[in-house]
Amino acid sequence: MSPPLLEASRLNRSFPVGGFLSHARRKVLTDVSFSLERGEILALVGESGSGKSTLARLLARLDTPDSGDILLGGENVLAREGGAASLAYRGRVQMVFQDPFASLNPVHTVAYHLERSLVRHGRARGVELTRRVHALLESVGLTPAEQLAKRYPHELSGGQRQRVAVARALAVEPDVIIADEPTSMLDVSTRRGVLQLLKGLTRERGIGILFITHDLASARHLADRVLVLYAGSVVETGRTSDVLQAPRHPYTRLLLSAVPDGVDFLRTPLPARVATVPAPPLGCAFAPRCPHADVRCHEALPPFHLPAAEHHVRCHLESSKGVPDDAAVSS
């Protein structure tokens, strides 16, 4: 059996707080583990401050974890490469950022952005370069390619800029694309086109996509599996249909209750706090906000429980007596 395309194993990341002389640190990610298969879209969901973008930066090798492993095709890249990512790794793992305007240099044309990637990774040179640039633009639905290649980022719409960012990622023929909130800066009318583009990449090229979002509607439309992150910890993961139609963790139900579809998923309101609320030292990170938390939740970390095939949840209530009736939901 072949190893996963990309795998994170017990990743931890913390940052210093309290000033220059302080030795205090705040944990942003705690023992995060997951795998991504070839041709699969995995949605990483959670509210602001949950650690989604920090995890993306670790996987893109823009930052280094305090501990843990990142495996690409079964090979531990941190042990092999150390602190700096190799050109080979960047050629296999590409990232599409949230703000397409900020990720493109405003003084250079669209063609320059794509040519730079092609030349840096040895994909094309000379007369072949222009042909490849036009082919990349056409592959992401930007036509006529000859005209668009000459334009500057400010001459494009938000959706067109994001498609250029995707084309730049595709230029090096990657195995993995990390898409960090790729549609959050776009209006509703252009989001669907970008989502369909990402979905087509998995079908046509077998690319694995880590789709980072706070939009559960997009995750439902796009992803094969969902991983729910709260305060830097994975609290629930499974097939998209299982997690979004029968959520097991109180935090997942809180996220679903915020979807503006007229359905109230959570009968007991939760405190209006964000994921940066200090968690109990030994307990569940969600315990300070959970209306069903008991002593165990504050004193011991819940184990991962498997209520159904490939559906994992980290919750004491789920692993022992199940979720209370007044919190049961369906979508």
C-alpha positions as YAML, in Angstrom:
chain: A
units: angstrom
residues:
- id: 1
  name: MET
  ca: [0.00, 0.00, 0.00]
- id: 2
  name: SER
  ca: [1.47, 3.35, -1.05]
- id: 3
  name: PRO
  ca: [1.96, 6.06, 1.61]
- id: 4
  name: PRO
  ca: [-0.22, 9.21, 1.67]
- id: 5
  name: LEU
  ca: [0.76, 11.99, -0.71]
- id: 6
  name: LEU
  ca: [1.22, 14.46, 2.16]
- id: 7
  name: GLU
  ca: [1.16, 13.66, 5.85]
- id: 8
  name: ALA
  ca: [1.48, 15.78, 8.98]
- id: 9
  name: SER
  ca: [2.46, 13.94, 12.15]
- id: 10
  name: ARG
  ca: [2.04, 15.60, 15.56]
- id: 11
  name: LEU
  ca: [2.94, 19.11, 14.44]
- id: 12
  name: ASN
  ca: [3.41, 21.67, 17.21]
- id: 13
  name: ARG
  ca: [4.03, 25.40, 16.89]
- id: 14
  name: SER
  ca: [4.22, 28.15, 19.50]
- id: 15
  name: PHE
  ca: [5.21, 31.81, 19.45]
- id: 16
  name: PRO
  ca: [6.80, 34.05, 22.10]
- id: 17
  name: VAL
  ca: [4.53, 36.47, 23.94]
- id: 18
  name: GLY
  ca: [5.03, 39.16, 26.57]
- id: 19
  name: GLY
  ca: [7.91, 41.18, 25.16]
- id: 20
  name: PHE
  ca: [11.62, 40.79, 24.51]
- id: 21
  name: LEU
  ca: [12.60, 39.61, 28.01]
- id: 22
  name: SER
  ca: [9.69, 37.24, 28.44]
- id: 23
  name: HIS
  ca: [10.16, 33.47, 28.12]
- id: 24
  name: ALA
  ca: [6.43, 32.81, 27.82]
- id: 25
  name: ARG
  ca: [5.08, 31.17, 24.67]
- id: 26
  name: ARG
  ca: [1.59, 30.65, 23.30]
- id: 27
  name: LYS
  ca: [0.81, 27.37, 21.61]
- id: 28
  name: VAL
  ca: [-0.86, 27.82, 18.24]
- id: 29
  name: LEU
  ca: [-0.82, 24.20, 17.06]
- id: 30
  name: THR
  ca: [-0.90, 21.11, 19.28]
- id: 31
  name: ASP
  ca: [-0.17, 17.61, 17.96]
- id: 32
  name: VAL
  ca: [-1.89, 18.18, 14.61]
- id: 33
  name: SER
  ca: [-1.92, 15.05, 12.45]
- id: 34
  name: PHE
  ca: [-3.66, 14.26, 9.16]
- id: 35
  name: SER
  ca: [-3.01, 12.80, 5.71]
- id: 36
  name: LEU
  ca: [-3.85, 13.89, 2.16]
- id: 37
  name: GLU
  ca: [-4.18, 11.40, -0.68]
- id: 38
  name: ARG
  ca: [-3.52, 11.99, -4.37]
- id: 39
  name: GLY
  ca: [-6.56, 13.41, -6.15]
- id: 40
  name: GLU
  ca: [-8.27, 14.28, -2.86]
- id: 41
  name: ILE
  ca: [-9.53, 17.59, -1.51]
- id: 42
  name: LEU
  ca: [-9.30, 17.93, 2.27]
- id: 43
  name: ALA
  ca: [-11.10, 20.93, 3.79]
- id: 44
  name: LEU
  ca: [-9.49, 22.41, 6.90]
- id: 45
  name: VAL
  ca: [-12.18, 24.42, 8.70]
- id: 46
  name: GLY
  ca: [-12.24, 26.55, 11.83]
- id: 47
  name: GLU
  ca: [-12.87, 30.10, 13.00]
- id: 48
  name: SER
  ca: [-10.30, 32.90, 12.92]
- id: 49
  name: GLY
  ca: [-7.47, 32.22, 15.34]
- id: 50
  name: SER
  ca: [-7.79, 28.44, 15.20]
- id: 51
  name: GLY
  ca: [-4.36, 27.97, 13.58]
- id: 52
  name: LYS
  ca: [-5.35, 27.24, 9.97]
- id: 53
  name: SER
  ca: [-2.94, 29.66, 8.30]
- id: 54
  name: THR
  ca: [-0.11, 28.72, 10.66]
- id: 55
  name: LEU
  ca: [-0.56, 25.09, 9.63]
- id: 56
  name: ALA
  ca: [-0.55, 26.14, 5.96]
- id: 57
  name: ARG
  ca: [2.74, 27.99, 6.42]
- id: 58
  name: LEU
  ca: [4.32, 24.94, 8.05]
- id: 59
  name: LEU
  ca: [3.24, 22.66, 5.22]
- id: 60
  name: ALA
  ca: [4.46, 25.15, 2.60]
- id: 61
  name: ARG
  ca: [7.78, 25.32, 4.49]
- id: 62
  name: LEU
  ca: [7.44, 29.06, 5.05]
- id: 63
  name: ASP
  ca: [7.79, 28.34, 8.77]
- id: 64
  name: THR
  ca: [9.28, 25.54, 10.85]
- id: 65
  name: PRO
  ca: [7.38, 23.57, 13.54]
- id: 66
  name: ASP
  ca: [8.66, 23.27, 17.08]
- id: 67
  name: SER
  ca: [8.27, 19.50, 16.77]
- id: 68
  name: GLY
  ca: [6.59, 16.92, 14.58]
- id: 69
  name: ASP
  ca: [7.10, 15.58, 11.08]
- id: 70
  name: ILE
  ca: [6.01, 16.44, 7.54]
- id: 71
  name: LEU
  ca: [6.08, 13.53, 5.12]
- id: 72
  name: LEU
  ca: [5.82, 13.90, 1.35]
- id: 73
  name: GLY
  ca: [5.29, 10.59, -0.41]
- id: 74
  name: GLY
  ca: [6.34, 8.81, 2.79]
- id: 75
  name: GLU
  ca: [9.66, 10.70, 3.13]
- id: 76
  name: ASN
  ca: [10.28, 12.90, 6.17]
- id: 77
  name: VAL
  ca: [11.21, 16.22, 4.55]
- id: 78
  name: LEU
  ca: [12.13, 17.94, 7.83]
- id: 79
  name: ALA
  ca: [14.70, 15.27, 8.65]
- id: 80
  name: ARG
  ca: [16.10, 15.41, 5.11]
- id: 81
  name: GLU
  ca: [16.15, 19.15, 4.48]
- id: 82
  name: GLY
  ca: [16.35, 20.76, 7.91]
- id: 83
  name: GLY
  ca: [15.13, 24.34, 8.26]
- id: 84
  name: ALA
  ca: [15.06, 25.57, 4.66]
- id: 85
  name: ALA
  ca: [12.83, 24.00, 2.02]
- id: 86
  name: SER
  ca: [14.53, 22.64, -1.08]
- id: 87
  name: LEU
  ca: [13.62, 23.70, -4.59]
- id: 88
  name: ALA
  ca: [12.41, 20.15, -5.19]
- id: 89
  name: TYR
  ca: [9.93, 20.40, -2.29]
- id: 90
  name: ARG
  ca: [8.62, 23.75, -3.48]
- id: 91
  name: GLY
  ca: [8.18, 22.22, -6.91]
- id: 92
  name: ARG
  ca: [5.93, 19.52, -5.46]
- id: 93
  name: VAL
  ca: [4.03, 21.61, -2.88]
- id: 94
  name: GLN
  ca: [2.63, 24.96, -3.97]
- id: 95
  name: MET
  ca: [0.47, 27.50, -2.16]
- id: 96
  name: VAL
  ca: [-2.35, 29.79, -3.29]
- id: 97
  name: PHE
  ca: [-2.76, 32.69, -0.89]
- id: 98
  name: GLN
  ca: [-5.91, 34.37, 0.37]
- id: 99
  name: ASP
  ca: [-5.42, 37.80, -1.22]
- id: 100
  name: PRO
  ca: [-4.66, 37.48, -4.95]
- id: 101
  name: PHE
  ca: [-3.70, 41.15, -5.29]
- id: 102
  name: ALA
  ca: [-1.17, 41.04, -2.44]
- id: 103
  name: SER
  ca: [0.40, 37.81, -3.77]
- id: 104
  name: LEU
  ca: [1.12, 39.34, -7.21]
- id: 105
  name: ASN
  ca: [3.75, 42.04, -7.77]
- id: 106
  name: PRO
  ca: [1.89, 45.09, -9.12]
- id: 107
  name: VAL
  ca: [4.85, 46.31, -11.22]
- id: 108
  name: HIS
  ca: [5.08, 43.12, -13.29]
- id: 109
  name: THR
  ca: [2.82, 41.64, -15.93]
- id: 110
  name: VAL
  ca: [0.91, 38.39, -15.68]
- id: 111
  name: ALA
  ca: [3.40, 36.81, -18.08]
- id: 112
  name: TYR
  ca: [6.31, 37.73, -15.78]
- id: 113
  name: HIS
  ca: [4.77, 35.97, -12.79]
- id: 114
  name: LEU
  ca: [4.33, 32.74, -14.73]
- id: 115
  name: GLU
  ca: [7.66, 32.93, -16.58]
- id: 116
  name: ARG
  ca: [9.55, 33.35, -13.31]
- id: 117
  name: SER
  ca: [8.17, 30.08, -11.93]
- id: 118
  name: LEU
  ca: [8.80, 28.21, -15.18]
- id: 119
  name: VAL
  ca: [12.40, 29.38, -15.44]
- id: 120
  name: ARG
  ca: [13.22, 28.96, -11.72]
- id: 121
  name: HIS
  ca: [12.10, 25.33, -11.79]
- id: 122
  name: GLY
  ca: [13.53, 24.57, -15.21]
- id: 123
  name: ARG
  ca: [10.17, 23.88, -16.87]
- id: 124
  name: ALA
  ca: [10.66, 26.04, -19.97]
- id: 125
  name: ARG
  ca: [13.06, 28.49, -21.63]
- id: 126
  name: GLY
  ca: [13.38, 30.55, -24.77]
- id: 127
  name: VAL
  ca: [10.59, 30.44, -27.32]
- id: 128
  name: GLU
  ca: [8.88, 27.63, -25.38]
- id: 129
  name: LEU
  ca: [8.35, 30.02, -22.47]
- id: 130
  name: THR
  ca: [5.66, 32.10, -24.16]
- id: 131
  name: ARG
  ca: [3.78, 29.03, -25.34]
- id: 132
  name: ARG
  ca: [3.74, 27.57, -21.84]
- id: 133
  name: VAL
  ca: [2.52, 30.85, -20.32]
- id: 134
  name: HIS
  ca: [-0.39, 30.99, -22.75]
- id: 135
  name: ALA
  ca: [-1.22, 27.32, -22.13]
- id: 136
  name: LEU
  ca: [-1.27, 27.91, -18.36]
- id: 137
  name: LEU
  ca: [-3.62, 30.86, -18.70]
- id: 138
  name: GLU
  ca: [-5.95, 28.87, -20.93]
- id: 139
  name: SER
  ca: [-5.91, 25.95, -18.48]
- id: 140
  name: VAL
  ca: [-7.41, 28.19, -15.78]
- id: 141
  name: GLY
  ca: [-9.98, 29.74, -18.11]
- id: 142
  name: LEU
  ca: [-8.23, 33.05, -18.85]
- id: 143
  name: THR
  ca: [-8.69, 33.88, -22.53]
- id: 144
  name: PRO
  ca: [-7.57, 35.34, -24.82]
- id: 145
  name: ALA
  ca: [-4.28, 34.33, -23.23]
- id: 146
  name: GLU
  ca: [-2.14, 36.54, -25.50]
- id: 147
  name: GLN
  ca: [-3.89, 39.68, -24.26]
- id: 148
  name: LEU
  ca: [-4.18, 38.74, -20.60]
- id: 149
  name: ALA
  ca: [-0.49, 37.82, -20.39]
- id: 150
  name: LYS
  ca: [0.41, 41.45, -21.11]
- id: 151
  name: ARG
  ca: [-1.81, 42.91, -18.40]
- id: 152
  name: TYR
  ca: [-0.84, 44.02, -14.89]
- id: 153
  name: PRO
  ca: [-2.59, 42.75, -11.73]
- id: 154
  name: HIS
  ca: [-4.56, 45.99, -11.26]
- id: 155
  name: GLU
  ca: [-6.05, 45.52, -14.73]
- id: 156
  name: LEU
  ca: [-7.68, 42.24, -13.72]
- id: 157
  name: SER
  ca: [-10.75, 41.43, -11.64]
- id: 158
  name: GLY
  ca: [-10.40, 39.63, -8.31]
- id: 159
  name: GLY
  ca: [-11.44, 36.33, -9.82]
- id: 160
  name: GLN
  ca: [-8.97, 36.73, -12.70]
- id: 161
  name: ARG
  ca: [-6.14, 37.53, -10.29]
- id: 162
  name: GLN
  ca: [-6.88, 34.42, -8.26]
- id: 163
  name: ARG
  ca: [-6.86, 32.33, -11.44]
- id: 164
  name: VAL
  ca: [-3.45, 33.77, -12.26]
- id: 165
  name: ALA
  ca: [-2.29, 32.71, -8.78]
- id: 166
  name: VAL
  ca: [-3.57, 29.17, -9.47]
- id: 167
  name: ALA
  ca: [-1.85, 29.17, -12.87]
- id: 168
  name: ARG
  ca: [1.42, 30.18, -11.19]
- id: 169
  name: ALA
  ca: [1.08, 27.27, -8.79]
- id: 170
  name: LEU
  ca: [0.38, 24.90, -11.70]
- id: 171
  name: ALA
  ca: [3.44, 26.11, -13.63]
- id: 172
  name: VAL
  ca: [5.77, 23.78, -11.68]
- id: 173
  name: GLU
  ca: [3.42, 20.77, -12.04]
- id: 174
  name: PRO
  ca: [2.95, 20.23, -8.28]
- id: 175
  name: ASP
  ca: [1.58, 17.20, -6.47]
- id: 176
  name: VAL
  ca: [-0.03, 19.29, -3.69]
- id: 177
  name: ILE
  ca: [-1.70, 22.70, -3.65]
- id: 178
  name: ILE
  ca: [-2.34, 24.41, -0.32]
- id: 179
  name: ALA
  ca: [-5.22, 26.84, -0.92]
- id: 180
  name: ASP
  ca: [-5.49, 29.22, 2.03]
- id: 181
  name: GLU
  ca: [-8.95, 30.83, 1.94]
- id: 182
  name: PRO
  ca: [-8.68, 31.23, -1.86]
- id: 183
  name: THR
  ca: [-12.21, 32.58, -2.32]
- id: 184
  name: SER
  ca: [-12.70, 34.74, 0.79]
- id: 185
  name: MET
  ca: [-11.62, 37.92, -1.04]
- id: 186
  name: LEU
  ca: [-13.92, 37.24, -3.99]
- id: 187
  name: ASP
  ca: [-17.56, 38.13, -4.52]
- id: 188
  name: VAL
  ca: [-20.15, 35.38, -4.60]
- id: 189
  name: SER
  ca: [-20.49, 35.43, -8.38]
- id: 190
  name: THR
  ca: [-16.83, 34.51, -8.94]
- id: 191
  name: ARG
  ca: [-16.32, 32.05, -6.06]
- id: 192
  name: ARG
  ca: [-18.02, 29.16, -7.80]
- id: 193
  name: GLY
  ca: [-15.74, 29.45, -10.82]
- id: 194
  name: VAL
  ca: [-12.59, 29.27, -8.68]
- id: 195
  name: LEU
  ca: [-13.97, 26.33, -6.67]
- id: 196
  name: GLN
  ca: [-14.84, 24.45, -9.85]
- id: 197
  name: LEU
  ca: [-11.33, 25.14, -11.13]
- id: 198
  name: LEU
  ca: [-9.77, 23.61, -8.00]
- id: 199
  name: LYS
  ca: [-12.07, 20.60, -8.17]
- id: 200
  name: GLY
  ca: [-11.18, 20.03, -11.81]
- id: 201
  name: LEU
  ca: [-7.46, 19.92, -10.94]
- id: 202
  name: THR
  ca: [-7.96, 16.84, -8.77]
- id: 203
  name: ARG
  ca: [-9.86, 15.04, -11.52]
- id: 204
  name: GLU
  ca: [-7.62, 15.98, -14.43]
- id: 205
  name: ARG
  ca: [-4.17, 15.97, -12.82]
- id: 206
  name: GLY
  ca: [-4.54, 14.00, -9.60]
- id: 207
  name: ILE
  ca: [-3.38, 16.94, -7.49]
- id: 208
  name: GLY
  ca: [-4.09, 16.74, -3.77]
- id: 209
  name: ILE
  ca: [-5.56, 19.96, -2.39]
- id: 210
  name: LEU
  ca: [-5.65, 21.18, 1.20]
- id: 211
  name: PHE
  ca: [-8.54, 23.66, 1.08]
- id: 212
  name: ILE
  ca: [-8.41, 25.99, 4.08]
- id: 213
  name: THR
  ca: [-11.69, 27.78, 4.75]
- id: 214
  name: HIS
  ca: [-14.16, 29.04, 7.33]
- id: 215
  name: ASP
  ca: [-16.98, 28.64, 4.79]
- id: 216
  name: LEU
  ca: [-18.74, 25.32, 5.40]
- id: 217
  name: ALA
  ca: [-20.88, 25.78, 2.30]
- id: 218
  name: SER
  ca: [-17.74, 25.80, 0.15]
- id: 219
  name: ALA
  ca: [-16.36, 22.81, 2.04]
- id: 220
  name: ARG
  ca: [-19.58, 20.88, 1.46]
- id: 221
  name: HIS
  ca: [-19.45, 21.67, -2.26]
- id: 222
  name: LEU
  ca: [-15.76, 20.96, -2.80]
- id: 223
  name: ALA
  ca: [-14.18, 18.61, -0.27]
- id: 224
  name: ASP
  ca: [-13.98, 14.83, 0.01]
- id: 225
  name: ARG
  ca: [-13.05, 14.99, 3.70]
- id: 226
  name: VAL
  ca: [-13.23, 17.63, 6.43]
- id: 227
  name: LEU
  ca: [-10.84, 18.31, 9.29]
- id: 228
  name: VAL
  ca: [-12.12, 20.64, 12.04]
- id: 229
  name: LEU
  ca: [-9.48, 22.65, 13.91]
- id: 230
  name: TYR
  ca: [-10.16, 24.48, 17.18]
- id: 231
  name: ALA
  ca: [-7.52, 26.44, 19.13]
- id: 232
  name: GLY
  ca: [-4.77, 24.55, 17.32]
- id: 233
  name: SER
  ca: [-6.16, 21.06, 17.96]
- id: 234
  name: VAL
  ca: [-8.03, 18.67, 15.67]
- id: 235
  name: VAL
  ca: [-11.45, 18.02, 17.25]
- id: 236
  name: GLU
  ca: [-13.25, 16.16, 14.44]
- id: 237
  name: THR
  ca: [-12.43, 14.66, 11.06]
- id: 238
  name: GLY
  ca: [-14.15, 12.41, 8.55]
- id: 239
  name: ARG
  ca: [-15.90, 12.26, 5.21]
- id: 240
  name: THR
  ca: [-17.59, 15.54, 4.33]
- id: 241
  name: SER
  ca: [-21.06, 14.02, 4.31]
- id: 242
  name: ASP
  ca: [-20.54, 12.43, 7.74]
- id: 243
  name: VAL
  ca: [-19.08, 15.50, 9.45]
- id: 244
  name: LEU
  ca: [-21.49, 18.08, 8.02]
- id: 245
  name: GLN
  ca: [-24.66, 15.99, 8.11]
- id: 246
  name: ALA
  ca: [-24.04, 14.32, 11.48]
- id: 247
  name: PRO
  ca: [-21.53, 16.48, 13.42]
- id: 248
  name: ARG
  ca: [-20.36, 14.89, 16.65]
- id: 249
  name: HIS
  ca: [-18.33, 17.61, 18.34]
- id: 250
  name: PRO
  ca: [-20.06, 20.64, 19.96]
- id: 251
  name: TYR
  ca: [-17.67, 22.98, 18.16]
- id: 252
  name: THR
  ca: [-18.52, 21.53, 14.74]
- id: 253
  name: ARG
  ca: [-22.19, 22.07, 15.55]
- id: 254
  name: LEU
  ca: [-21.39, 25.66, 16.55]
- id: 255
  name: LEU
  ca: [-19.81, 26.24, 13.13]
- id: 256
  name: LEU
  ca: [-22.84, 24.75, 11.40]
- id: 257
  name: SER
  ca: [-25.18, 26.93, 13.46]
- id: 258
  name: ALA
  ca: [-23.48, 29.98, 11.95]
- id: 259
  name: VAL
  ca: [-24.34, 28.94, 8.39]
- id: 260
  name: PRO
  ca: [-27.08, 31.36, 7.21]
- id: 261
  name: ASP
  ca: [-29.56, 28.74, 6.04]
- id: 262
  name: GLY
  ca: [-32.28, 29.36, 8.57]
- id: 263
  name: VAL
  ca: [-31.56, 26.24, 10.65]
- id: 264
  name: ASP
  ca: [-30.63, 26.43, 14.32]
- id: 265
  name: PHE
  ca: [-28.19, 23.59, 14.92]
- id: 266
  name: LEU
  ca: [-27.37, 24.33, 18.55]
- id: 267
  name: ARG
  ca: [-30.16, 24.83, 21.06]
- id: 268
  name: THR
  ca: [-27.86, 25.90, 23.89]
- id: 269
  name: PRO
  ca: [-26.06, 29.17, 23.04]
- id: 270
  name: LEU
  ca: [-22.30, 29.26, 23.52]
- id: 271
  name: PRO
  ca: [-20.20, 32.07, 24.99]
- id: 272
  name: ALA
  ca: [-19.16, 34.51, 22.27]
- id: 273
  name: ARG
  ca: [-15.44, 33.88, 22.58]
- id: 274
  name: VAL
  ca: [-12.83, 33.13, 19.95]
- id: 275
  name: ALA
  ca: [-10.42, 30.24, 19.62]
- id: 276
  name: THR
  ca: [-7.65, 32.13, 21.43]
- id: 277
  name: VAL
  ca: [-9.36, 31.66, 24.82]
- id: 278
  name: PRO
  ca: [-6.83, 29.93, 27.12]
- id: 279
  name: ALA
  ca: [-7.62, 26.23, 27.28]
- id: 280
  name: PRO
  ca: [-7.35, 24.10, 30.42]
- id: 281
  name: PRO
  ca: [-3.72, 22.93, 30.82]
- id: 282
  name: LEU
  ca: [-4.67, 19.26, 30.60]
- id: 283
  name: GLY
  ca: [-8.22, 19.28, 29.28]
- id: 284
  name: CYS
  ca: [-10.22, 19.87, 26.13]
- id: 285
  name: ALA
  ca: [-9.46, 23.15, 24.37]
- id: 286
  name: PHE
  ca: [-13.18, 23.76, 23.82]
- id: 287
  name: ALA
  ca: [-14.17, 23.18, 27.47]
- id: 288
  name: PRO
  ca: [-14.34, 26.91, 28.43]
- id: 289
  name: ARG
  ca: [-17.05, 27.44, 25.77]
- id: 290
  name: CYS
  ca: [-18.86, 24.11, 25.80]
- id: 291
  name: PRO
  ca: [-22.27, 24.14, 27.56]
- id: 292
  name: HIS
  ca: [-22.00, 20.38, 28.18]
- id: 293
  name: ALA
  ca: [-18.48, 20.33, 29.68]
- id: 294
  name: ASP
  ca: [-18.00, 18.45, 32.93]
- id: 295
  name: VAL
  ca: [-15.03, 17.87, 35.25]
- id: 296
  name: ARG
  ca: [-13.35, 15.44, 32.84]
- id: 297
  name: CYS
  ca: [-13.34, 18.04, 30.07]
- id: 298
  name: HIS
  ca: [-11.30, 20.44, 32.22]
- id: 299
  name: GLU
  ca: [-8.92, 17.87, 33.67]
- id: 300
  name: ALA
  ca: [-8.12, 15.37, 30.89]
- id: 301
  name: LEU
  ca: [-7.60, 15.55, 27.13]
- id: 302
  name: PRO
  ca: [-10.30, 13.50, 25.38]
- id: 303
  name: PRO
  ca: [-9.07, 10.60, 23.25]
- id: 304
  name: PHE
  ca: [-9.98, 10.33, 19.58]
- id: 305
  name: HIS
  ca: [-13.18, 8.29, 19.37]
- id: 306
  name: LEU
  ca: [-14.35, 6.45, 16.23]
- id: 307
  name: PRO
  ca: [-18.18, 6.50, 16.20]
- id: 308
  name: ALA
  ca: [-18.39, 5.50, 12.53]
- id: 309
  name: ALA
  ca: [-16.12, 4.44, 9.72]
- id: 310
  name: GLU
  ca: [-13.40, 7.08, 9.22]
- id: 311
  name: HIS
  ca: [-15.27, 9.58, 11.41]
- id: 312
  name: HIS
  ca: [-13.12, 10.61, 14.38]
- id: 313
  name: VAL
  ca: [-14.09, 12.99, 17.17]
- id: 314
  name: ARG
  ca: [-12.21, 14.19, 20.26]
- id: 315
  name: CYS
  ca: [-14.93, 14.55, 22.90]
- id: 316
  name: HIS
  ca: [-15.46, 12.92, 26.31]
- id: 317
  name: LEU
  ca: [-19.24, 12.95, 25.89]
- id: 318
  name: GLU
  ca: [-19.04, 11.18, 22.54]
- id: 319
  name: SER
  ca: [-16.59, 8.53, 23.74]
- id: 320
  name: SER
  ca: [-18.58, 7.64, 26.85]
- id: 321
  name: LYS
  ca: [-22.32, 8.29, 26.86]
- id: 322
  name: GLY
  ca: [-22.81, 10.14, 23.53]
- id: 323
  name: VAL
  ca: [-23.90, 13.67, 22.83]
- id: 324
  name: PRO
  ca: [-26.87, 14.88, 24.92]
- id: 325
  name: ASP
  ca: [-30.27, 14.77, 23.23]
- id: 326
  name: ASP
  ca: [-30.75, 18.56, 23.34]
- id: 327
  name: ALA
  ca: [-27.60, 18.94, 21.24]
- id: 328
  name: ALA
  ca: [-28.41, 16.30, 18.64]
- id: 329
  name: VAL
  ca: [-28.49, 17.74, 15.14]
- id: 330
  name: SER
  ca: [-28.94, 16.87, 11.54]
- id: 331
  name: SER
  ca: [-28.42, 18.93, 8.42]
...
